[in-house]
Amino acid sequence: MTQQPTPSLPPPPGWYPDPTGPGLRWWDGYRWTEHAQAATPPAAPAAPPLAPGAPLPSGVPEIHKQKWWHIPLLVVLGVASTLGWVVLQFLS
């Protein structure tokens, strides 16, 4: 008895290299669809982490300078204004 060759199955649905150009195109399991993704450039390598206490590279703003004095000031002003409002309400 001779075996008949099995027909090759199409690939499963998914994103595959676009046969018409750069990027990816969606294969729905039967045919190519109009859905395409443009080719994206490779991601830039991540910068190495800085050692603790090391100065920041030039061009990077120093946003963490331990400027926390404004928080207690705002709390004191809020409490003082609330107390002032309560005293004025009591006197009137």
PASEDREN-360660 format. One record per residue: residue number from 1; residue in one letter; y, x, z of N, C-alpha, C in turn. Coordinates in nm, 3 decimals. Layout:
REM PASEDREN-360660
<seq NUM | type A | n.v Y | n.u X | n.w Z | ca.v Y | ca.u X | ca.w Z | c.v Y | c.u X | c.w Z> .
...
***
This chain:
REM PASEDREN-360660
<seq 1 | type M | n.v -0.117 | n.u 0.084 | n.w 0.000 | ca.v 0.000 | ca.u 0.000 | ca.w 0.000 | c.v 0.124 | c.u 0.089 | c.w 0.000> .
<seq 2 | type T | n.v 0.218 | n.u 0.059 | n.w -0.083 | ca.v 0.340 | ca.u 0.140 | ca.w -0.093 | c.v 0.451 | c.u 0.075 | c.w -0.012> .
<seq 3 | type Q | n.v 0.530 | n.u 0.161 | n.w 0.049 | ca.v 0.644 | ca.u 0.110 | ca.w 0.128 | c.v 0.767 | c.u 0.104 | c.w 0.039> .
<seq 4 | type Q | n.v 0.839 | n.u -0.005 | n.w 0.052 | ca.v 0.963 | ca.u -0.016 | ca.w -0.023 | c.v 1.075 | c.u 0.044 | c.w 0.060> .
<seq 5 | type P | n.v 1.170 | n.u 0.114 | n.w -0.004 | ca.v 1.282 | ca.u 0.172 | ca.w 0.073 | c.v 1.369 | c.u 0.060 | c.w 0.129> .
<seq 6 | type T | n.v 1.414 | n.u 0.080 | n.w 0.251 | ca.v 1.502 | ca.u -0.018 | ca.w 0.313 | c.v 1.645 | c.u 0.006 | c.w 0.265> .
<seq 7 | type P | n.v 1.717 | n.u -0.102 | n.w 0.235 | ca.v 1.856 | ca.u -0.083 | ca.w 0.191 | c.v 1.941 | c.u -0.030 | c.w 0.307> .
<seq 8 | type S | n.v 2.036 | n.u 0.054 | n.w 0.275 | ca.v 2.121 | ca.u 0.109 | ca.w 0.381 | c.v 2.220 | c.u 0.001 | c.w 0.427> .
<seq 9 | type L | n.v 2.237 | n.u -0.006 | n.w 0.556 | ca.v 2.328 | ca.u -0.105 | ca.w 0.615 | c.v 2.469 | c.u -0.049 | c.w 0.618> .
<seq 10 | type P | n.v 2.570 | n.u -0.135 | n.w 0.600 | ca.v 2.707 | ca.u -0.086 | ca.w 0.611 | c.v 2.738 | c.u -0.048 | c.w 0.755> .
<seq 11 | type P | n.v 2.837 | n.u 0.036 | n.w 0.776 | ca.v 2.872 | ca.u 0.075 | ca.w 0.913 | c.v 2.924 | c.u -0.046 | c.w 0.992> .
<seq 12 | type P | n.v 2.916 | n.u -0.040 | n.w 1.124 | ca.v 2.965 | ca.u -0.151 | ca.w 1.206 | c.v 3.118 | c.u -0.161 | c.w 1.197> .
<seq 13 | type P | n.v 3.177 | n.u -0.276 | n.w 1.235 | ca.v 3.322 | ca.u -0.290 | ca.w 1.232 | c.v 3.390 | c.u -0.184 | c.w 1.319> .
<seq 14 | type G | n.v 3.507 | n.u -0.139 | n.w 1.274 | ca.v 3.581 | ca.u -0.040 | ca.w 1.351 | c.v 3.686 | c.u 0.028 | c.w 1.267> .
<seq 15 | type W | n.v 3.760 | n.u 0.121 | n.w 1.331 | ca.v 3.863 | ca.u 0.200 | ca.w 1.262 | c.v 3.796 | c.u 0.322 | c.w 1.202> .
<seq 16 | type Y | n.v 3.819 | n.u 0.341 | n.w 1.073 | ca.v 3.762 | ca.u 0.454 | ca.w 1.000 | c.v 3.872 | c.u 0.521 | c.w 0.918> .
<seq 17 | type P | n.v 3.851 | n.u 0.648 | n.w 0.878 | ca.v 3.950 | ca.u 0.712 | ca.w 0.792 | c.v 3.975 | c.u 0.628 | c.w 0.667> .
<seq 18 | type D | n.v 4.102 | n.u 0.609 | n.w 0.636 | ca.v 4.141 | ca.u 0.525 | ca.w 0.522 | c.v 4.100 | c.u 0.592 | c.w 0.392> .
<seq 19 | type P | n.v 4.018 | n.u 0.527 | n.w 0.311 | ca.v 3.977 | ca.u 0.590 | ca.w 0.185 | c.v 4.088 | c.u 0.596 | c.w 0.082> .
<seq 20 | type T | n.v 4.198 | n.u 0.522 | n.w 0.106 | ca.v 4.308 | ca.u 0.520 | ca.w 0.008 | c.v 4.423 | c.u 0.612 | c.w 0.046> .
<seq 21 | type G | n.v 4.419 | n.u 0.674 | n.w 0.162 | ca.v 4.529 | ca.u 0.761 | ca.w 0.203 | c.v 4.514 | c.u 0.808 | c.w 0.346> .
<seq 22 | type P | n.v 4.619 | n.u 0.871 | n.w 0.401 | ca.v 4.610 | ca.u 0.922 | ca.w 0.537 | c.v 4.610 | c.u 0.807 | c.w 0.638> .
<seq 23 | type G | n.v 4.557 | n.u 0.830 | n.w 0.754 | ca.v 4.556 | ca.u 0.729 | ca.w 0.860 | c.v 4.420 | c.u 0.663 | c.w 0.873> .
<seq 24 | type L | n.v 4.419 | n.u 0.548 | n.w 0.939 | ca.v 4.296 | ca.u 0.474 | ca.w 0.963 | c.v 4.308 | c.u 0.335 | c.w 0.904> .
<seq 25 | type R | n.v 4.197 | n.u 0.276 | n.w 0.868 | ca.v 4.193 | ca.u 0.139 | ca.w 0.817 | c.v 4.077 | c.u 0.068 | c.w 0.884> .
<seq 26 | type W | n.v 4.094 | n.u -0.063 | n.w 0.909 | ca.v 3.992 | ca.u -0.142 | ca.w 0.976 | c.v 3.884 | c.u -0.186 | c.w 0.877> .
<seq 27 | type W | n.v 3.760 | n.u -0.155 | n.w 0.912 | ca.v 3.644 | ca.u -0.200 | ca.w 0.837 | c.v 3.584 | c.u -0.315 | c.w 0.916> .
<seq 28 | type D | n.v 3.575 | n.u -0.436 | n.w 0.857 | ca.v 3.527 | ca.u -0.553 | ca.w 0.931 | c.v 3.376 | c.u -0.569 | c.w 0.926> .
<seq 29 | type G | n.v 3.306 | n.u -0.473 | n.w 0.875 | ca.v 3.162 | ca.u -0.478 | ca.w 0.864 | c.v 3.116 | c.u -0.514 | c.w 0.723> .
<seq 30 | type Y | n.v 3.210 | n.u -0.567 | n.w 0.642 | ca.v 3.177 | ca.u -0.605 | ca.w 0.505 | c.v 3.273 | c.u -0.544 | c.w 0.403> .
<seq 31 | type R | n.v 3.401 | n.u -0.535 | n.w 0.443 | ca.v 3.501 | ca.u -0.485 | ca.w 0.349 | c.v 3.617 | c.u -0.425 | c.w 0.427> .
<seq 32 | type W | n.v 3.704 | n.u -0.350 | n.w 0.357 | ca.v 3.825 | ca.u -0.295 | ca.w 0.417 | c.v 3.928 | c.u -0.407 | c.w 0.427> .
<seq 33 | type T | n.v 3.999 | n.u -0.414 | n.w 0.539 | ca.v 4.102 | ca.u -0.516 | ca.w 0.557 | c.v 4.239 | c.u -0.456 | c.w 0.531> .
<seq 34 | type E | n.v 4.343 | n.u -0.538 | n.w 0.543 | ca.v 4.480 | ca.u -0.489 | ca.w 0.522 | c.v 4.536 | c.u -0.419 | c.w 0.646> .
<seq 35 | type H | n.v 4.463 | n.u -0.423 | n.w 0.756 | ca.v 4.509 | ca.u -0.361 | ca.w 0.881 | c.v 4.491 | c.u -0.210 | c.w 0.873> .
<seq 36 | type A | n.v 4.602 | n.u -0.139 | n.w 0.892 | ca.v 4.597 | ca.u 0.007 | ca.w 0.882 | c.v 4.682 | c.u 0.068 | c.w 0.993> .
<seq 37 | type Q | n.v 4.650 | n.u 0.190 | n.w 1.030 | ca.v 4.727 | ca.u 0.268 | ca.w 1.126 | c.v 4.772 | c.u 0.396 | c.w 1.057> .
<seq 38 | type A | n.v 4.900 | n.u 0.426 | n.w 1.075 | ca.v 4.952 | ca.u 0.550 | ca.w 1.015 | c.v 4.894 | c.u 0.669 | c.w 1.089> .
<seq 39 | type A | n.v 4.883 | n.u 0.778 | n.w 1.019 | ca.v 4.836 | ca.u 0.901 | ca.w 1.081 | c.v 4.940 | c.u 0.946 | c.w 1.183> .
<seq 40 | type T | n.v 4.895 | n.u 0.981 | n.w 1.303 | ca.v 4.987 | ca.u 1.027 | ca.w 1.407 | c.v 4.974 | c.u 1.178 | c.w 1.422> .
<seq 41 | type P | n.v 5.086 | n.u 1.245 | n.w 1.446 | ca.v 5.079 | ca.u 1.390 | ca.w 1.465 | c.v 5.007 | c.u 1.421 | c.w 1.597> .
<seq 42 | type P | n.v 4.946 | n.u 1.537 | n.w 1.608 | ca.v 4.877 | ca.u 1.572 | ca.w 1.733 | c.v 4.977 | c.u 1.580 | c.w 1.848> .
<seq 43 | type A | n.v 4.931 | n.u 1.546 | n.w 1.967 | ca.v 5.016 | ca.u 1.547 | ca.w 2.085 | c.v 5.055 | c.u 1.691 | c.w 2.121> .
<seq 44 | type A | n.v 5.177 | n.u 1.705 | n.w 2.172 | ca.v 5.224 | ca.u 1.837 | ca.w 2.214 | c.v 5.148 | c.u 1.878 | c.w 2.340> .
<seq 45 | type P | n.v 5.120 | n.u 2.005 | n.w 2.355 | ca.v 5.049 | ca.u 2.049 | ca.w 2.476 | c.v 5.135 | c.u 2.027 | c.w 2.600> .
<seq 46 | type A | n.v 5.072 | n.u 1.995 | n.w 2.710 | ca.v 5.143 | ca.u 1.971 | ca.w 2.835 | c.v 5.193 | c.u 2.103 | c.w 2.892> .
<seq 47 | type A | n.v 5.308 | n.u 2.097 | n.w 2.957 | ca.v 5.364 | ca.u 2.216 | ca.w 3.020 | c.v 5.283 | c.u 2.248 | c.w 3.146> .
<seq 48 | type P | n.v 5.268 | n.u 2.375 | n.w 3.178 | ca.v 5.194 | ca.u 2.410 | ca.w 3.299 | c.v 5.272 | c.u 2.364 | c.w 3.423> .
<seq 49 | type P | n.v 5.203 | n.u 2.329 | n.w 3.531 | ca.v 5.273 | ca.u 2.284 | ca.w 3.651 | c.v 5.354 | c.u 2.398 | c.w 3.714> .
<seq 50 | type L | n.v 5.464 | n.u 2.361 | n.w 3.778 | ca.v 5.548 | ca.u 2.460 | ca.w 3.845 | c.v 5.493 | c.u 2.490 | c.w 3.984> .
<seq 51 | type A | n.v 5.512 | n.u 2.614 | n.w 4.027 | ca.v 5.473 | ca.u 2.651 | ca.w 4.162 | c.v 5.571 | c.u 2.588 | c.w 4.260> .
<seq 52 | type P | n.v 5.527 | n.u 2.552 | n.w 4.381 | ca.v 5.619 | ca.u 2.495 | ca.w 4.479 | c.v 5.735 | c.u 2.590 | c.w 4.508> .
<seq 53 | type G | n.v 5.855 | n.u 2.538 | n.w 4.504 | ca.v 5.974 | ca.u 2.617 | ca.w 4.531 | c.v 6.025 | c.u 2.696 | c.w 4.412> .
<seq 54 | type A | n.v 5.956 | n.u 2.691 | n.w 4.301 | ca.v 6.000 | ca.u 2.765 | ca.w 4.182 | c.v 6.120 | c.u 2.694 | c.w 4.121> .
<seq 55 | type P | n.v 6.215 | n.u 2.769 | n.w 4.065 | ca.v 6.330 | ca.u 2.705 | ca.w 4.002 | c.v 6.288 | c.u 2.629 | c.w 3.877> .
<seq 56 | type L | n.v 6.360 | n.u 2.521 | n.w 3.848 | ca.v 6.330 | ca.u 2.442 | ca.w 3.729 | c.v 6.374 | c.u 2.519 | c.w 3.604> .
<seq 57 | type P | n.v 6.305 | n.u 2.499 | n.w 3.492 | ca.v 6.348 | ca.u 2.564 | ca.w 3.369 | c.v 6.487 | c.u 2.514 | c.w 3.328> .
<seq 58 | type S | n.v 6.557 | n.u 2.594 | n.w 3.251 | ca.v 6.691 | ca.u 2.554 | ca.w 3.209 | c.v 6.682 | c.u 2.430 | c.w 3.122> .
<seq 59 | type G | n.v 6.784 | n.u 2.344 | n.w 3.131 | ca.v 6.786 | ca.u 2.222 | ca.w 3.054 | c.v 6.724 | c.u 2.104 | c.w 3.124> .
<seq 60 | type V | n.v 6.660 | n.u 2.125 | n.w 3.240 | ca.v 6.600 | ca.u 2.016 | ca.w 3.315 | c.v 6.696 | c.u 1.981 | c.w 3.429> .
<seq 61 | type P | n.v 6.741 | n.u 1.854 | n.w 3.439 | ca.v 6.833 | ca.u 1.818 | ca.w 3.546 | c.v 6.764 | c.u 1.823 | c.w 3.682> .
<seq 62 | type E | n.v 6.837 | n.u 1.870 | n.w 3.779 | ca.v 6.784 | ca.u 1.876 | ca.w 3.915 | c.v 6.814 | c.u 1.743 | c.w 3.983> .
<seq 63 | type I | n.v 6.720 | n.u 1.653 | n.w 3.981 | ca.v 6.745 | ca.u 1.520 | ca.w 4.035 | c.v 6.699 | c.u 1.507 | c.w 4.180> .
<seq 64 | type H | n.v 6.620 | n.u 1.601 | n.w 4.226 | ca.v 6.571 | ca.u 1.594 | ca.w 4.363 | c.v 6.636 | c.u 1.705 | c.w 4.446> .
<seq 65 | type K | n.v 6.753 | n.u 1.678 | n.w 4.498 | ca.v 6.822 | ca.u 1.779 | ca.w 4.579 | c.v 6.835 | c.u 1.734 | c.w 4.724> .
<seq 66 | type Q | n.v 6.749 | n.u 1.644 | n.w 4.767 | ca.v 6.751 | ca.u 1.596 | ca.w 4.906 | c.v 6.886 | c.u 1.537 | c.w 4.943> .
<seq 67 | type K | n.v 6.942 | n.u 1.457 | n.w 4.857 | ca.v 7.069 | ca.u 1.391 | ca.w 4.885 | c.v 7.039 | c.u 1.254 | c.w 4.945> .
<seq 68 | type W | n.v 7.000 | n.u 1.251 | n.w 5.070 | ca.v 6.964 | ca.u 1.127 | ca.w 5.136 | c.v 7.074 | c.u 1.076 | c.w 5.228> .
<seq 69 | type W | n.v 7.188 | n.u 1.141 | n.w 5.234 | ca.v 7.294 | ca.u 1.101 | ca.w 5.328 | c.v 7.350 | c.u 0.964 | c.w 5.297> .
<seq 70 | type H | n.v 7.341 | n.u 0.918 | n.w 5.176 | ca.v 7.399 | ca.u 0.789 | ca.w 5.140 | c.v 7.317 | c.u 0.671 | c.w 5.195> .
<seq 71 | type I | n.v 7.189 | n.u 0.691 | n.w 5.221 | ca.v 7.107 | ca.u 0.581 | ca.w 5.272 | c.v 7.147 | c.u 0.543 | c.w 5.415> .
<seq 72 | type P | n.v 7.155 | n.u 0.637 | n.w 5.510 | ca.v 7.200 | ca.u 0.597 | ca.w 5.644 | c.v 7.343 | c.u 0.543 | c.w 5.643> .
<seq 73 | type L | n.v 7.428 | n.u 0.597 | n.w 5.555 | ca.v 7.565 | ca.u 0.547 | ca.w 5.547 | c.v 7.567 | c.u 0.401 | c.w 5.505> .
<seq 74 | type L | n.v 7.486 | n.u 0.365 | n.w 5.407 | ca.v 7.480 | ca.u 0.226 | ca.w 5.363 | c.v 7.424 | c.u 0.135 | c.w 5.473> .
<seq 75 | type V | n.v 7.328 | n.u 0.182 | n.w 5.549 | ca.v 7.273 | ca.u 0.103 | ca.w 5.659 | c.v 7.378 | c.u 0.079 | c.w 5.765> .
<seq 76 | type V | n.v 7.452 | n.u 0.185 | n.w 5.802 | ca.v 7.558 | ca.u 0.171 | ca.w 5.903 | c.v 7.666 | c.u 0.077 | c.w 5.855> .
<seq 77 | type L | n.v 7.708 | n.u 0.089 | n.w 5.730 | ca.v 7.810 | ca.u -0.002 | ca.w 5.677 | c.v 7.760 | c.u -0.146 | c.w 5.673> .
<seq 78 | type G | n.v 7.634 | n.u -0.167 | n.w 5.640 | ca.v 7.578 | ca.u -0.302 | ca.w 5.639 | c.v 7.574 | c.u -0.363 | c.w 5.777> .
<seq 79 | type V | n.v 7.532 | n.u -0.286 | n.w 5.877 | ca.v 7.528 | ca.u -0.336 | ca.w 6.015 | c.v 7.669 | c.u -0.363 | c.w 6.065> .
<seq 80 | type A | n.v 7.763 | n.u -0.272 | n.w 6.038 | ca.v 7.900 | ca.u -0.290 | ca.w 6.085 | c.v 7.964 | c.u -0.413 | c.w 6.020> .
<seq 81 | type S | n.v 7.942 | n.u -0.434 | n.w 5.891 | ca.v 8.001 | ca.u -0.550 | ca.w 5.826 | c.v 7.939 | c.u -0.680 | c.w 5.878> .
<seq 82 | type T | n.v 7.810 | n.u -0.679 | n.w 5.907 | ca.v 7.745 | ca.u -0.798 | ca.w 5.963 | c.v 7.799 | c.u -0.828 | c.w 6.102> .
<seq 83 | type L | n.v 7.812 | n.u -0.725 | n.w 6.184 | ca.v 7.869 | ca.u -0.745 | ca.w 6.318 | c.v 8.013 | c.u -0.793 | c.w 6.309> .
<seq 84 | type G | n.v 8.091 | n.u -0.739 | n.w 6.220 | ca.v 8.230 | ca.u -0.784 | ca.w 6.202 | c.v 8.236 | c.u -0.929 | c.w 6.159> .
<seq 85 | type W | n.v 8.147 | n.u -0.970 | n.w 6.069 | ca.v 8.144 | ca.u -1.111 | ca.w 6.026 | c.v 8.107 | c.u -1.203 | c.w 6.142> .
<seq 86 | type V | n.v 8.008 | n.u -1.161 | n.w 6.225 | ca.v 7.967 | ca.u -1.243 | ca.w 6.339 | c.v 8.082 | c.u -1.255 | c.w 6.438> .
<seq 87 | type V | n.v 8.154 | n.u -1.148 | n.w 6.466 | ca.v 8.267 | ca.u -1.153 | ca.w 6.560 | c.v 8.376 | c.u -1.244 | c.w 6.504> .
<seq 88 | type L | n.v 8.407 | n.u -1.234 | n.w 6.376 | ca.v 8.511 | ca.u -1.321 | ca.w 6.318 | c.v 8.469 | c.u -1.468 | c.w 6.322> .
<seq 89 | type Q | n.v 8.342 | n.u -1.497 | n.w 6.300 | ca.v 8.294 | ca.u -1.635 | ca.w 6.306 | c.v 8.302 | c.u -1.688 | c.w 6.450> .
<seq 90 | type F | n.v 8.274 | n.u -1.602 | n.w 6.546 | ca.v 8.279 | ca.u -1.642 | ca.w 6.688 | c.v 8.423 | c.u -1.668 | c.w 6.732> .
<seq 91 | type L | n.v 8.518 | n.u -1.588 | n.w 6.684 | ca.v 8.658 | ca.u -1.602 | ca.w 6.724 | c.v 8.727 | c.u -1.720 | c.w 6.659> .
<seq 92 | type S | n.v 8.680 | n.u -1.764 | n.w 6.547 | ca.v 8.750 | ca.u -1.872 | ca.w 6.478 | c.v 8.697 | c.u -2.009 | c.w 6.514> .
***
